[in-house]
Amino acid sequence: MEYARRLHAVKPLVVERDALTARLALVAPGWAEQITHRVPPHHEGTVPGDVAMAGTWRQLHDTLAERDKLDADDLQRQIDRTRETLHQMTEWLIDAKAWGKQLERLQGNHSIRQALVGWLDTTKRLVSTRQLDGRQSLLAEARRLMKRCADAVRVWIMPISIMAESFDPTTTRFDVVIIDEASQADLNALIPLYLGKPVIVVGDHEQVTPLGVGKGQIILDNLRKSMVQDIPNSHLFDNLSSIYDVGRQSFGDAIRLVEHFRCVPEIITFSNQLSYGGKIKPLRESNSTDLKPACVGWRVDGVREGDTNKAEARRIIDTIKAMIQHPRYADKSIGIISLLGEAQALLIQSMLHKEIPGVEIEQRRIQAGISGEFQGDERDIMFLSMVDSPASEGTLRATGEGAFELIKKRYNVAASRARDQMWVMHSFDPDVHLKSTDLRLKLLQHVRAPLALLHAFNQEVGKTESPFERAVLKRLTDAGYRVKSQWQVGYYRIDMVVEGAGKRLAVECDGDRYHPMEKLADDMERQSILERLGWQFVRIRGSAFFRNPELAMRPLFDRLEELAIPPEANIDQAPASDMTLIDELDDLIRDGFTADIVPAPMPTRSPRAPSALPVR
C-alpha cells in the first residue's frame, strides 16, 4: 500500500519529466535518450557542463554534417566531365553547322564554284603581273568574280591590300569586320572599316606603329583637309598613327586582355612593368621549360661600326650553331632583333644564310629583323643585339623612350617575343657606360634579376600561410608525398602541388580566413583559368578537415592514386647551376662545335630563380 501511495505521489513528476524529454527530443534526441535511460553523467539531478555552449556546438556540428553530404570532390569530377563534353559538343556543332551551311550555299550552284576557282586563279596571276594595263584588267575581273563569291563564303581572311583589290566598297557589306594587329596598320585600314557593320579593332598602342610612319605626310594632309574635316579628331589621321590609334580616338575605351600565355614570367616582367603598369597576368610557369636561365645577358668585345657590330653578330651566329647541336635546343625556333635599326639585322641575316644550313633555317624559323617585323610573332629563343659600344671613356648617349615613345614601343615588342629564353648581346659595361635613365640599363638590370619584383611580392604573400595548410601539408608529407607549397603559376598561386612520376595535382584549402566565402568566386575564376592550362584540382574544406581529418583527406589520396602519382618524398637534390646550360653552349663554341654534350640533368623539383643572374 505504501508503494502504491509513493507511485501516486511521483506520477506528476514522471509525467512532467516525460513531457520535457519529449520536447527535448525534438531538438536534441541523443541527449533526451540518455536522460531517459539515466546514462552517466545524465543520471544526476544537475546538468553536466554548459548547456548553451553544448547546444551551439551541436547546431554547428549538424549544419556542417549536412553540408558534408554534398561531396565536393564528386561535384568537381562532374564539372570536369561536363566541361569536356560541352567543349567537344560545341566544337562538333560549330564545325557541322558551318560546313552544312557552306554546302547548302554551294550545292547545285555550279556558277558559284566556277567563280571561286576563277577568283583564286586570278589573284595568283595578279601577284606575278607587273604591267599596269594587265593588272587593271585582272583587278576588274577579280572584283567581278568576287561579287559572286562574297555571299558564298561567309568568312574571308586576307591582308588589307588584297582585300582592297578584291571587294567593291560601294556594294560590299560584311556583318562583322575584324582588323588584327591594328597597331601596325596604317590609314589604308580605313577601307575595311567602311566595309563592316560592327567593327572589331584588335591591337596594342604600346607596340610599334606602322613601318611607313611619316611617309607621304603632305599628301595625307591635303586629303584630310579636303575630305574628312567634319570627322572628330581628323587632325590625327596621319602616318604618325595606326588604325588602332584611330579606333581608340573614335570609339573610346578599349577592352584590355590581361592574360599572357606566351612568355615565362621571367621574360614578360620587363614589358609588363615598362608598358603596362604591372597589370598583365603571366600564366606560364617558370619550370614549363628546361631552358635555364630564361634571361641571359652576354657582353662581347665589340665595336660599333656605323649601325652594325660584327662581334655581336659573330657571337649570335656561333651561339645559334651551338644550340643546333645541343639536344636541349632540339626543334626550338630562333629569332634575332636588332635594337638599332635594319643594318645589323641585314648583317646577321646574311651570315645566317652563309653559315646555317637552309633546312635548319626553315625548320627553326630562324630570322633576323627589327621589332616591327616580329610584332604579332614569337620564337622559343630570341636574341636582342644592342649594337652600340663606347667610343671612349664616359657614358654613352642615353636611349630614352624616343619621340612618340617609338623606342619604348620597339623595346616592348623586342623583349616580349621569346617564349622560353631571351638573350641580350651588348658591347659595353652597363654599370659604367649607361646613365640611370637609359632604357638599355633597365633592360639589362631586368636580365640580371628578372624576378626581383616577383620575389618581393612573394616574400609578403609567404607570410600568409595558414595553420590549415600546414596541417594538410604535414599529412601529405607524412604519407611520403613530394609537396610544394605556394606554387607560382605566372600571376597566380596554388596553395600546394603534389608531384610524382612526372605528374602533378593542385590542392586548394578552402574555408579558413585565407579562402573565405567572399573570395569563393575569385578562387573559382582562378581555378577555371588554370584548368585551361591543364591543371587538375582537389579542394579540401576546413570545416570537414578539422572535424575528421582522415575522412576529409580520403578524396585527395584517392585522386592521387587515380592519377598514378606515387609517394616520392622530398629529396633535396642539388640542382644544376642556372648557368650550366649556357656554359655548355660556350664549351661547344670554344671547341669548334666538336664537343660531345651530355646535358646536365634537370632538377626534380621546381627550380627557384636566383636573386641575380650573372651578365656575361
ABEGO torsion letter per residue (X at the ends): XAAAAAAAAAAAAAAAAAAAAAAAAAABAAAAAAAAAGBOAAABABBBEBAAAAAAAAAAAAAAAAAAABBAAAAAAAAAAAAAAAAAAAAAAAAAAAAAAAAAAABGBAAAAAAAAAAAAAAAAAAABABAAAAAAAAAAAAAAAAAAAAABABBBBBAAAAAAABBAAABBBABBBBBGAAABBAAAAAAAAABBBBBBBBBAABBBBAABGBGAAAAAAAAAAAAAABBGAAABBAABBAAAAAAAAAEBBBBBABBAABBAAAAAAAAAAAAGGABBBABBAAABABOBABBBBBBBBBBBEABBAAAAAAAAAAAAAAAABAAABGBBBBBBBAAEAAAAAAAAAAAAAABBAAAAAAAGBBBBBAAAABGBBBABBBBBAGBBBABBEBBBBBBAEBGGAAAAAAAAAAAABAABBBBBBABBAAAABBAABAAAAAAAAAABAAAAAAAAAAAAAAABBAAAAAAAAAAAAAGBBBBBGBBBEABBBABBBBEGGBBBBBBBBGBAABBAAAAAAAAAAAAAAAAAGBBBBBBBAAAAAABAAAAAAAAAAAAAAAGBBBBBBBBBBBBBAAAAAAAAAAAAAAGGABBBBBBBBBABBBBBBABBBBX
